[in-house]
């Protein structure tokens, strides 16, 4: 565990060079090179601090070894922590690590830009020296409990790895970090379980672990309460690392499989918490309401098309309908054209596409590429999910109560024959599996109605490596993509109605076996055995 404390040197906060700054440099705004000119203090510009160690005393190998004593002595533990952060944080993000030490964790992330803050100037100089070839990384000496984060531009992820135990006022520290956040920022912290305190005491007695200055030893519930009091909302809470030693085969088994089982995580060494700024902090009345694209995948659904036109509500600044047809043989495309002529004036735009590939997942992805709305919605063309209920999804996502809104058919009683018995059993089974795999409660994984921000979908699409082309419906692909981005997933219960036209497109046994195969694949990747390449 890395020691933390008060800063020995105060820092002068500087602006972070965001994309707009770099793109507009030709117009006279700050450029990266201009920011590099300011090197007068120990905490230099974000952009330059990693590049110039020649003006400062170099840190010897012996000093680096001293600074990294805990990391080297407990290499297996830190490797597991680093690996978990690589899973939690996608590539290309802006990352702030508080209590960064020599910067090994931050350097192991594929960040577009990274800032590490530590109280020890020697650790900061060592970090700059060790990562001099990483111009996107900057290391600053400062006190994380008192720094004025509102003078910095925000980050996508903020990391506190084994840091909260050293803080005198955890709630105030969390609260201060809100100024470095956007609504999409994720705060990630890991800390040791209280159950391991006797183990640490014994490790110190035998020289396996150096004595640490502990300011507090909060429980998981204490930490979650501190986050809530500081206006953060916890998203996922997970115990990790059963065996913090490098024991061949056994360590892999314990830390890649057993520690992720529901009961075993209660005795794991480390707890990882992902939180987001509370929704109440995000509302702005001066912003125009977001626009909406409603995607309607069709395959032989001629009798339901007019209902999609007449029953779908107008939402936001404007709403567009995007139909994507899988080469229907019952006149669906002609019906879309007829209804566009008859009802198209109600919509900002009606777009009719013909699917190039196969499967609903492929259709949705093709349609999403043609959408213009801020919010993307999927409406099944069988209209078993009442289109009128889309306003509930809109309210949930625009209020920021959730960032990925998932329909749930398993709360209210269904109409007779709305869902066959074995389909109900399958849905309940996959809901339990995916709640465990995603780390967030999801009651109905296969409900076709899903709503998300277009920006978030683009991020999901850019990192789509989880299932490849295995998911025919696209539901699992979107759910896992949302979980991978640490989006808050919220179920919206709806009253599921019986189909009035056409036939169900799902084969219980064929598609059920495919979904089971995807569940196994997801389980293996959650265990860390088959993590996609970054």
N, C-alpha and C positions, 0 to 999 in steps of 0.2 A: 504494500500500500504506500502511495506517495505522500510525503508530508507537505502540508500547506500552512500558510500563516499570513501575517501582515506584510505588505510590500516594504522593501527597503528603499525603493526608489519610486517616486510618483511619476505617473505618465501624463502626457498631454495628448488627449484623444484627437485623432485625425480622421478625415472622411475616408471611407472605403471606396475604392474606384470601381463602381458598378458598371454594368454593360452600357448604360446610357452615357456615362462619363467617357468611356473609351470610344464609343461610336461618334460622339460629338466633339472629339478632341480637335478636329479641324476647324471648329467654330470658336475656338478660344477657351474652351473649358479646361479643367484640370486634365492633364494626361498622366500616364504612369511615369514618364520621365520627369515631369515636373514634381511629382510627389517624391521622387527619389532625391531631390535636392535637399530636403529637410532631414538632416542627420545629426542635429545638434545635441540631442539628449539620448539617454539610454533606451528610451522607447521611441524609436524612429518611426517614420511613415510605414504603414502596412506594406506598401509595395517594395520598400528598399531594405528593410531590416535583415532579411535573410541573405543579402548579397555582399555585404561589406564587413568582413571580420578583420580585415587587415589593420583598421584603425584602433582596434581594441585588443586587449590582452587575450591571447589564445588560451584555451582551456586544455590542460595536459591530459594525456590518456589516463593517468592515475586519477585525476579529478573526475573525469567522465565515469570511470569505473566506480568511484565513490558515489557519485550522484545516481548511478544506475544499479547500486548494490541490490536494492530490493527487487528490481526487475530481473536482474540476472540470477539472483538466488532463487526466485520463484518464477522461472521462465515459463513453465507450463501454464500457470494461472494467467499470466499476462498475455500469452499467445491466445488463450481461449477468450479473454476479454476483447482483444484486438479483432479476432475473427467475428465475434458477435456484433461489434460495431460495423464491420464491413458488410454484414448482412443487413443491418438496420439502416445504413446510410447509402443511398444510391450514388453513383458517380456524378461528377459535375456540379456538386453543391457548394455553397458558401458555408464554411464550418468554423465555429469558434469553440476552442477547447479551453476550459478553465482548470488551472492546475496541470499544465501540460508537461511539466518536468523537462526532459530533454527532447520531447517532441516525437517519440517513437510511434505513439498511437495515431497522432494527427498525420504523420508522414505516411502511415500505412493506408490511409483513405485516399481514394481517387478524387480528391476535391478540386474544384475549379479554382478555389482560393481558400486558404486556411489561415487562421490566426490563433496562436497559442499564447496564453497569459499565465505567468507563474510568479510567485513571490520572490523567488531566489534568482538574483541576477546571474549567478554562476550557471544555473540551469538554463537560463535564457541564452547566455553566450554559448553554452555548449550546444544547445539546439540549433542556433544559427550556424555554428561551425559544422555540426554533423550533417545539416541539410542545406548547405550552401549552394548545392546544385538544383535546389527546388525553389525557383523564384516566386512561385505561387504561394509559398508558405512564409509567414511572418511571425516572429516571436517577440513578445513584449513583457517587460517586468511590471507588475502592477498588483494591486490589492483587489481581488474580485468582490470583496464585501463592500467596497466604497467607490468603485469606479463609476463614473457618470456615463452609463451606456446610452443615454439619449443623445449624446454627442457623436455617436457612431452610427453608421448605416447598418441596417439589420442583416441577420444571418438566416440561412435556411435551417441549420442545425446548431444547437448549443450542447456541448458535452461537459458533464461533470463526472469524471471517472474516479471513484474512491476519494471524493473531495468533501462530500457533505459532512463526514465525521469530523472534519477539522474546522468547520464553520461555527462561529460563536452565535450568529443569528441566522438560522437557515431560512426562516420565513422572509426576512428582509432581503436576503441575498436573492432568493427566488423572485421576489417582487421587483427588485431593481432590474432584473434581466428582462422584464417585459418591454423595456425601452429598446432592447436589441432585437425585438421580435416583430414579425408580420403575422397576420392570421394563419399563414402556412408554416411558420417556424415550428420546429419540434425540439423540445427540451428532452435530452436523454441523460439519465444518471444511473450509475450502478454503485452499489454499496454492499458491505458485508452483512450477513445475517447474524442476529444476536446469538443464535444457537452455537456459533463458532467462537464465541469469546473465550471459553476455556481452552480451545485449541490454540488460539493466538497467544494466550498467557503461557501455555506450555512451550510453544515455539520460541517465545522470547527467552524462557529459562534455559533452553538447550542451545541458544544461539542461532536458531534457524531463522529468526525474525528479529529485527531491531526494535527496541521499544519505540512506540509511537506516542506523540502528543495528541490525545483524544479530547476534543472539545464537547462532543456529544456522542451518543450511540442510539440513534433513533431506530425504532421498529419500522417495518414496512408501512403499517397503518399510520404511524406518526408522520412518516415522510409524505404519504398521500395526503394527509390532512394539511401539512405545511403547503403543499402545492395548491390545494383548494383555497386555503386562506390567502395565498399570493395570487389568486385569480388564474391558476392554470387548471386544466382538466386532464387527469390521467386517461390515457387511451389503452395502453397495455401494461401489464405487470407480470413479470415472469422470473422464476428462480432458475439459475443456471450454475453449472460447475459443481459436480459432486466430488471429484477427485482432483485437487489442485497440484498434483504431482505427475511427473512424466514416467508412467509405468506402461511399458509396451502392451498393446492390446487392451489392457484393463482401462487405461485412461480414455482411449477412444470409445470404448463401450460405455463407460460411465458418463462422459461429457458430451457425447454425440447422440446418445440414445436414452439412457436411463434418467438423466437429469431433466429430460423434457416430459417425462411421464407425470401425470397430475399429482400423484402422491409423493413421488420422489422430490419434486421441486420444493417441497416444504422443508427439506433438510439440506438444500443446496447451499453453497458458500455465498454466492452473489445474487443479488436481486437487481433486475434491470427494469426501469420504469421509463415509458415514453409518454410525454404530456404535450398538450398544445395550449396556446392562450385561450382563456375561457371565451365563449362566444359573445358574452355581454360586452367585451372590450372592442368588438369589431364593427358594430353597427354605425353607419354614417348616413344620415338622412339626406345629405346633399348629393348623394350619388344616384344616378338614374337606375331604375330597376333593370336587372339583367334580362337579356333576350333568351329565347328558348327555341331549341330544335327538337321536334318530336319525330323520332325514327320509327317507322312502321314496316317491319319485315313481312312480306307476304308470300304465300305459296298456295294457290288455289283457295283464295279467300274472297271471291267476288261478292258474296252476300254480306260481307262485313265492312266493305269499303265505305259505303255511304255513312254508316254509323261512325267510322273513324273521323270523317269530315264533320259531321253534325254534332257529335257528342264530345269531341276533344275541346277543352276550354282554351280561351285566349289567356296567356300568362305573360307577365313581365312587360318590357318595353315593346316587344313584338314576338310573335310566335310563327314558326314555319313548320310545315309538314313535309317530311322526307320519306317517300315510299321507296322500298327496295324490293323488287320482285324476283323470285327464284325461278323464272321461266314457267309461269303457271299455264295450265292447259284449259282452264275453265272461264277464260275471258276476264281475269283479274286486271290485267294491264289496260284493257279497253274500259273497264269500269272506273279505274283510276282517272283515265282521261276524261270520261264523261262527268265524273264528280268534280274534277278540277274546273271544267267549264261551268258547272252549275254552282259550285260553292267556293271556288278559288279566291273570290274577291274578299273573303273573310280573313285571309291569311297574308302575312308579309310575303310569303313565297310558298309555292307548292312545287316540290322537286320529285320527279318520277325517274327512278333508276332501274336498270336491269342488272341483276347480279352476274358477275363474271365467274365466280367460283361456286363452291357448294357449302351448304350448312348455314345455319342461322348466324353463327359466330362470324363467318366470313362476310355475310351480308351486312351485319351491323358495322363491322370495321370499314367496309366500302362506303356505307352510308355516312358514317361519322366523318370520313374524309371530305365529304361534300357539304357538311353542315357549317352554318355561319353563326349559330347562336352561342351565347356565353355558357348556357346550360344544355347538356345533352340528355335526352330522355328516350328510353326504349318502351314502346307500347306494342304488345303482342296484338297482331291483327285479328285474333279470334275474339277479342274484346271480353274475355273472361275476367280480366281485371278492368273494372269500369273506368273508361277514360275520364269521367268526371272527377275521379279521385286523384288525378295528376296534380290538382291544386295542393293536395296534402304534401306531395313530394316537393313541390316548388317551395312551400312554406318551410319545410324542414331544411332544405339546403340553403335558402336565402337567409334564414335566421342563424345559420351556422351551427345549428344543433347537430348536424352531421355534414360530412363532406362527401360521403358516398351513401346514397339512399337506396336501400334494398327493399323491394316489395315482400310482404309476408302474407301467405294465404292460410297459415296454419293457426291463426288465433281465433277468428270468428268462425261460426258454423258455415259450412259450404252448402250451396244448393245441391239437390240430389243429382248424382252422376257428374258433378263438376270435376271430381278427381277419383280415379279408380283406387281400390283398396291398396293394391301393391305399390301404386305410385305414392300414396300417402306414407306407407311404411318406408319406402325409399327416401322420401323427402325428410322424414324424421331422422333416419339413419345418417344421411349426409349432413344434416344440420348439426348433429352432435360431433361428427368427425371434423367439420370445418370450423366449428366454434373452437375446438381444441387446436387445430392447425393454424388458424388465423390469430388466435389470442384475443379475439373479440367475439361477442355473442352474435351469431347469425342463425336465425331460426329457420329460414327457408332459402336455401342456396339456389334453387332452380326456378324461382319466380322470375318470369321474363322481364318484369318492369324494374329497371335500374336507372338511377339518375346520378349524374356527376357533372362537375365543371369541365368545360372543354379543355382548359389548361391542364387539369389533372389527367384527363384522358391522353393528351399528347405525351405527358411524362410516362404514363403507363405504356403507351405504344412504343416509345423510344427504348424501353427496357424489356420488351416482350420476349422473354427467353424461357419462361417457366414451362409451358406446355407445348410450345411450338404449334404444330397444326393438329394436336391431339384432341383439343376441346371443340366439339362440333357446334355447341350452343353458345360459347363465349362467356357463359356465366362464371365459370371457375376462373377463366383468364382475367376477367375484370375484378373479381373478388380478391384474387391473390395479388394482382397488380396494385389494388387499393391498399391492401395490407402491407405490401412491400414498401409503399410510399408513406406508411404510417398514417393513412387517412382515417378519420373517425367514421366508422360504419354504423349506420342506424337503420333499423327495420321500421317500415311503415305498414301496419296491419291493414289489410283490405278484405272486403267480402268477395270471395271468389265465386263467380257465377258459371253456370253451365254454358257450354258452347251452343250456339243457335244455328250455325252453318258450318259445313265442312267437317273434316276429320282431323283428329289429333295426329301430330307429326312425330311423336315420340314412340319408339319401340322400347317397351319396358325392359326386355332382357338384353337386347343388343346394346342400346344406349346405356342401360344400367351397368353393364360390364365395362363400358368405356369410362363411365364416371368413377367406377371402383378403381380402375387402373390409374386414373388421374389422382385419386385420393392416395393411392400407394406411392405414386411419384412425388406428390406433395409432402407426404410423410417423410420419405427419404431425404428430400431436400431440406425439410425443417430440421431433420436430425443432423444435417450438415454433410451427408454422404455424397450428395450429387448437387452441389451448388452451381448454378449457371456461371459461366465465365463472365467477368466484368468487361 
